[in-house]
Amino acid sequence: MSRVSARRYELVFSDEAGSAQDVVVVERTDAKGPGGHPVYADPTGIIRAEIAEIGDRAEVRILASGGHQQAPHAVEAHALPDAAA
């Protein structure tokens, strides 16, 4: 039986030195990524990530949403509680 993924994550993007630079909240979409895991996106659709929950951690793969994007050096994903309806 597969585990249900969180609906929202906070993505923390860090630079080469490991200093936190940007935090973006993403929500699960209906799409699946290349690895078969749920795709999450920010409200603008610019930040898209496939997130796989492995044990007690989340593995993140940032997906290109347009040209000239560069893969970030480090991204951490932290599950957030579902937003109130």
C-alpha positions in Angstrom: 0.0 0.0 0.0 1.5 3.3 -1.0 1.7 6.3 1.2 -0.2 9.5 0.4 2.0 12.4 -0.4 1.8 15.8 1.3 -0.3 18.3 -0.6 2.2 21.2 0.1 5.9 21.6 0.5 8.2 24.4 1.4 11.2 24.3 -0.9 14.4 25.9 0.5 16.9 26.8 -2.2 20.5 27.2 -1.1 23.7 28.6 -2.7 27.0 26.8 -3.1 28.0 27.7 0.4 24.8 26.2 1.8 23.3 29.5 2.9 19.5 29.5 2.6 18.5 32.0 -0.1 14.9 31.5 -1.2 11.9 29.7 0.2 9.0 28.8 -2.1 5.7 27.0 -1.2 4.5 24.5 -3.8 1.3 22.5 -4.1 0.7 19.1 -5.6 -0.6 19.0 -9.2 -2.3 16.2 -11.1 0.9 15.6 -13.1 3.5 12.9 -12.5 7.2 13.5 -13.1 9.8 11.4 -15.0 10.3 9.2 -12.0 6.5 8.6 -11.6 6.2 10.8 -8.4 3.8 13.7 -8.0 4.8 17.1 -9.5 4.4 20.2 -7.3 4.3 23.8 -8.5 4.2 27.3 -7.1 1.2 29.6 -8.0 3.1 31.1 -11.0 4.0 27.7 -12.4 7.6 28.8 -12.7 8.9 26.5 -10.0 8.0 22.9 -10.7 9.4 19.9 -8.7 9.0 16.2 -8.6 9.0 15.1 -5.0 9.5 11.5 -3.8 8.9 10.7 -0.2 11.6 8.2 0.9 11.2 7.1 4.5 11.2 10.3 6.6 12.8 12.5 3.9 11.7 14.0 0.6 13.9 13.8 -2.5 13.5 16.7 -4.9 14.0 16.9 -8.6 13.5 20.4 -10.0 11.8 20.3 -13.4 12.5 22.9 -16.1 9.4 25.1 -16.9 11.1 27.3 -19.4 14.3 28.1 -21.3 17.5 29.4 -19.6 16.8 27.8 -16.2 19.7 26.4 -14.3 19.5 23.6 -11.8 19.9 24.8 -8.3 22.8 23.7 -6.2 20.8 22.4 -3.3 17.1 22.1 -2.5 15.4 20.8 0.6 11.7 20.0 0.8 9.7 20.2 4.0 6.1 18.9 4.1 3.6 21.5 5.2 0.1 20.9 6.7 -2.7 21.2 4.3 -4.2 24.6 3.8 -7.5 25.2 5.5 -10.3 24.8 3.0 
